[in-house]
Amino acid sequence: MNEASVIAWDGPTRVFKWALVFVVLDGWISNRYGGSVPNWHKFNGYAALVLITFRVLWGFVGGSTARFANFFAAPGKVFVYLQAKTKFLGHNPLGGWMVVALLVLVAAMATTGLFSADEDRLIIEGPLAKTISDAMVDVAARWHRYIFTTIEVFVAVHVAANVIYAVAHREPLIEAMITGRKPADQYTDMPVATPGSWGQAAICLGVAAALVFGAISAAGGRPF
């Protein structure tokens, strides 16, 4: 182990982050180029819902830096952080709000996708589209597109902020989310992270999948 670095992010948290990045990107690709394979895009939607549900569960039982209690700060703490600009091992107060916003947006996009369909319902139709009126299906499809555009903006801001922190403040945020480690320093939140277990992560993932597909079935939909 490198004595000059400390654990910042556990394995399950990092796998979740990059899996969500892949699912959102693949969702865009499947929407643009996968018209002949509608289940491709639908699979990305289901995967996004399972991942988001997993992250909510993991936010209560996961590693110390992944827990909502350790980074979901009141607005006042955000202003204090912006003035002091102290270093955090996990998400800083502003970054924590960005994470929550992205989770909510991806959840909203995937949820509206459950009720969406193409104009003629010949290419793709969400599993719950038949449970609402045609007018509401159109509304859901419209919001599905709007939310994705909003996600693009938030992702651009998120990436830009990480690059700025890496260059201007010498905080390797992107590298840390790959390696799981940060340079040893005087961090405001905690000196070193306590990792969550892979066993707990597997349980959370199983529960998340059961909740998502169980809810869809209970609402009258057939995922596949």
Contacts in CASP RR format, 6 or more apart in sequence:
PFRMAT RR
TARGET T0000
AUTHOR 0000-0000-0000
METHOD contacts of the structure
MODEL  1
MNEASVIAWDGPTRVFKWALVFVVLDGWISNRYGGSVPNWHKFNGYAALV
LITFRVLWGFVGGSTARFANFFAAPGKVFVYLQAKTKFLGHNPLGGWMVV
ALLVLVAAMATTGLFSADEDRLIIEGPLAKTISDAMVDVAARWHRYIFTT
IEVFVAVHVAANVIYAVAHREPLIEAMITGRKPADQYTDMPVATPGSWGQ
AAICLGVAAALVFGAISAAGGRPF
2 181 0 8 1.000
3 184 0 8 1.000
4 183 0 8 1.000
4 184 0 8 1.000
5 181 0 8 1.000
5 182 0 8 1.000
5 183 0 8 1.000
5 184 0 8 1.000
6 89 0 8 1.000
6 181 0 8 1.000
6 182 0 8 1.000
6 183 0 8 1.000
6 184 0 8 1.000
6 191 0 8 1.000
6 192 0 8 1.000
6 193 0 8 1.000
7 180 0 8 1.000
7 181 0 8 1.000
7 192 0 8 1.000
7 193 0 8 1.000
7 195 0 8 1.000
8 65 0 8 1.000
8 89 0 8 1.000
8 90 0 8 1.000
8 176 0 8 1.000
8 180 0 8 1.000
8 181 0 8 1.000
8 182 0 8 1.000
8 193 0 8 1.000
9 65 0 8 1.000
9 66 0 8 1.000
9 90 0 8 1.000
9 176 0 8 1.000
9 177 0 8 1.000
9 180 0 8 1.000
9 193 0 8 1.000
10 62 0 8 1.000
10 63 0 8 1.000
10 65 0 8 1.000
10 66 0 8 1.000
10 180 0 8 1.000
10 193 0 8 1.000
10 195 0 8 1.000
10 196 0 8 1.000
11 180 0 8 1.000
11 195 0 8 1.000
11 198 0 8 1.000
11 201 0 8 1.000
12 58 0 8 1.000
12 62 0 8 1.000
12 63 0 8 1.000
12 66 0 8 1.000
12 196 0 8 1.000
12 198 0 8 1.000
12 200 0 8 1.000
12 201 0 8 1.000
13 58 0 8 1.000
13 62 0 8 1.000
13 63 0 8 1.000
13 65 0 8 1.000
13 66 0 8 1.000
14 177 0 8 1.000
14 178 0 8 1.000
14 180 0 8 1.000
16 51 0 8 1.000
16 54 0 8 1.000
16 55 0 8 1.000
16 58 0 8 1.000
17 177 0 8 1.000
18 177 0 8 1.000
19 47 0 8 1.000
19 51 0 8 1.000
20 48 0 8 1.000
20 51 0 8 1.000
20 52 0 8 1.000
20 55 0 8 1.000
20 106 0 8 1.000
23 44 0 8 1.000
23 45 0 8 1.000
23 47 0 8 1.000
23 48 0 8 1.000
23 51 0 8 1.000
24 44 0 8 1.000
24 48 0 8 1.000
24 106 0 8 1.000
24 151 0 8 1.000
24 155 0 8 1.000
26 44 0 8 1.000
27 41 0 8 1.000
27 44 0 8 1.000
27 45 0 8 1.000
28 148 0 8 1.000
30 37 0 8 1.000
30 40 0 8 1.000
30 41 0 8 1.000
30 44 0 8 1.000
31 41 0 8 1.000
34 40 0 8 1.000
34 41 0 8 1.000
35 41 0 8 1.000
35 123 0 8 1.000
35 124 0 8 1.000
38 123 0 8 1.000
38 124 0 8 1.000
38 125 0 8 1.000
39 224 0 8 1.000
41 124 0 8 1.000
42 124 0 8 1.000
42 126 0 8 1.000
42 127 0 8 1.000
42 223 0 8 1.000
45 110 0 8 1.000
45 113 0 8 1.000
46 110 0 8 1.000
46 212 0 8 1.000
46 213 0 8 1.000
46 223 0 8 1.000
48 106 0 8 1.000
48 107 0 8 1.000
48 109 0 8 1.000
48 110 0 8 1.000
49 107 0 8 1.000
49 110 0 8 1.000
49 111 0 8 1.000
49 212 0 8 1.000
50 205 0 8 1.000
50 208 0 8 1.000
50 209 0 8 1.000
50 212 0 8 1.000
51 208 0 8 1.000
52 103 0 8 1.000
52 106 0 8 1.000
52 107 0 8 1.000
52 110 0 8 1.000
53 207 0 8 1.000
53 208 0 8 1.000
53 211 0 8 1.000
53 212 0 8 1.000
54 201 0 8 1.000
54 204 0 8 1.000
54 205 0 8 1.000
54 206 0 8 1.000
54 208 0 8 1.000
55 103 0 8 1.000
56 103 0 8 1.000
57 204 0 8 1.000
57 207 0 8 1.000
57 208 0 8 1.000
58 66 0 8 1.000
58 201 0 8 1.000
58 204 0 8 1.000
59 66 0 8 1.000
59 67 0 8 1.000
59 68 0 8 1.000
60 67 0 8 1.000
60 68 0 8 1.000
61 67 0 8 1.000
61 196 0 8 1.000
61 200 0 8 1.000
61 204 0 8 1.000
62 196 0 8 1.000
62 200 0 8 1.000
62 201 0 8 1.000
62 204 0 8 1.000
63 193 0 8 1.000
63 194 0 8 1.000
63 195 0 8 1.000
63 196 0 8 1.000
64 70 0 8 1.000
64 190 0 8 1.000
64 193 0 8 1.000
64 194 0 8 1.000
65 71 0 8 1.000
65 89 0 8 1.000
65 90 0 8 1.000
65 91 0 8 1.000
65 189 0 8 1.000
65 190 0 8 1.000
65 193 0 8 1.000
66 196 0 8 1.000
70 90 0 8 1.000
70 189 0 8 1.000
70 190 0 8 1.000
71 88 0 8 1.000
71 90 0 8 1.000
71 91 0 8 1.000
71 92 0 8 1.000
71 93 0 8 1.000
71 95 0 8 1.000
71 96 0 8 1.000
71 99 0 8 1.000
71 189 0 8 1.000
72 96 0 8 1.000
72 97 0 8 1.000
72 100 0 8 1.000
73 81 0 8 1.000
73 93 0 8 1.000
73 96 0 8 1.000
73 97 0 8 1.000
77 93 0 8 1.000
78 93 0 8 1.000
78 94 0 8 1.000
78 97 0 8 1.000
80 93 0 8 1.000
81 92 0 8 1.000
81 93 0 8 1.000
81 94 0 8 1.000
82 94 0 8 1.000
85 169 0 8 1.000
86 92 0 8 1.000
86 188 0 8 1.000
87 171 0 8 1.000
87 185 0 8 1.000
87 186 0 8 1.000
87 187 0 8 1.000
87 188 0 8 1.000
88 187 0 8 1.000
88 188 0 8 1.000
88 189 0 8 1.000
89 182 0 8 1.000
89 187 0 8 1.000
89 189 0 8 1.000
89 190 0 8 1.000
89 191 0 8 1.000
89 192 0 8 1.000
89 193 0 8 1.000
90 187 0 8 1.000
90 189 0 8 1.000
90 190 0 8 1.000
90 193 0 8 1.000
91 99 0 8 1.000
95 161 0 8 1.000
98 154 0 8 1.000
98 157 0 8 1.000
98 158 0 8 1.000
98 161 0 8 1.000
101 154 0 8 1.000
102 151 0 8 1.000
102 154 0 8 1.000
102 155 0 8 1.000
102 158 0 8 1.000
105 147 0 8 1.000
105 150 0 8 1.000
105 151 0 8 1.000
105 154 0 8 1.000
106 151 0 8 1.000
108 143 0 8 1.000
108 147 0 8 1.000
109 144 0 8 1.000
109 147 0 8 1.000
109 148 0 8 1.000
109 151 0 8 1.000
112 140 0 8 1.000
112 141 0 8 1.000
112 143 0 8 1.000
112 144 0 8 1.000
112 147 0 8 1.000
113 126 0 8 1.000
113 140 0 8 1.000
113 141 0 8 1.000
113 144 0 8 1.000
114 126 0 8 1.000
114 127 0 8 1.000
114 128 0 8 1.000
114 129 0 8 1.000
114 140 0 8 1.000
114 216 0 8 1.000
115 126 0 8 1.000
115 128 0 8 1.000
115 129 0 8 1.000
115 131 0 8 1.000
115 132 0 8 1.000
115 136 0 8 1.000
115 137 0 8 1.000
115 140 0 8 1.000
116 124 0 8 1.000
116 125 0 8 1.000
116 126 0 8 1.000
116 129 0 8 1.000
116 137 0 8 1.000
116 140 0 8 1.000
116 141 0 8 1.000
116 144 0 8 1.000
117 124 0 8 1.000
117 125 0 8 1.000
117 126 0 8 1.000
117 129 0 8 1.000
117 137 0 8 1.000
117 141 0 8 1.000
118 124 0 8 1.000
118 125 0 8 1.000
118 141 0 8 1.000
119 138 0 8 1.000
121 129 0 8 1.000
127 216 0 8 1.000
127 220 0 8 1.000
127 221 0 8 1.000
127 222 0 8 1.000
127 223 0 8 1.000
128 216 0 8 1.000
128 219 0 8 1.000
128 220 0 8 1.000
128 221 0 8 1.000
129 137 0 8 1.000
129 140 0 8 1.000
130 221 0 8 1.000
131 219 0 8 1.000
131 220 0 8 1.000
131 221 0 8 1.000
132 140 0 8 1.000
162 173 0 8 1.000
162 174 0 8 1.000
163 174 0 8 1.000
165 171 0 8 1.000
165 173 0 8 1.000
166 172 0 8 1.000
166 173 0 8 1.000
166 174 0 8 1.000
166 175 0 8 1.000
171 182 0 8 1.000
172 182 0 8 1.000
172 183 0 8 1.000
176 182 0 8 1.000
213 223 0 8 1.000
216 223 0 8 1.000
217 223 0 8 1.000
END
